[in-house]
């Protein structure tokens, strides 16, 4: 019998206190595309976002009946590849944000990476792969 396994990542969900502020960050600052909005049967407001060159979605959820969201430090993060961390840092500054950590160079992965905090406190890792 063939082993059972998952096929691919479809989406990851993050619950937030301020849906619109978070969606603006992901679309205007990070450049993700809003692909769908809907309301779940229980009343959650859902926004699905996609990054360029990716099939997996980020689901941003607003459901105040579950209580306030308080993201603890270093809980989780999303990682996105960028062409240039230096250029992206300038873009962040124009949008009113800055790196919360980094940039740091990794010789083992031939990359540079840095972090920025999304409005709710979720960390976003930005990775630039270095040539040669």
PETA-V598217 format. One record per pair of residues at least 12 apart in sequence whose ideal C-beta (glycine too) atoms are under 7 Angstrom apart, sorted by the first residue. I is the first residue (numbers start at 1). J is the second residue. Records with the same first field share a line. If there is no record, write none. Layout:
# PETA-V598217
I->J  J
This chain:
# PETA-V598217
9->56
10->56  57
11->48  56  57  58  59
12->58  59
13->59  61
14->60  61  122
15->61  63  66  69
16->60  61  62  69  120
17->68  69  120
18->119
19->45  47  60  62
21->119
22->60  118  119  120
23->47  60
25->118  119
26->49  58
27->49
28->95
29->92  95  97
30->80  124
31->52
32->49  50  51  58
33->49  50
34->47  49
35->48  49  50  57
36->48
44->61  62  63
45->62
46->59  61
47->60
51->80
58->78
69->120
71->120  121  122
76->122
77->122  123  124  125
78->124
79->125  127
80->124  126
81->127  129
82->126  127  128
83->128
84->128
85->103  112  114  126  128
88->126
92->116
97->116
99->114  115  116
100->115  116  117
101->114  115
102->114  115
110->129  130
111->127  128  129  130
112->128  130
113->125  126  127
114->126
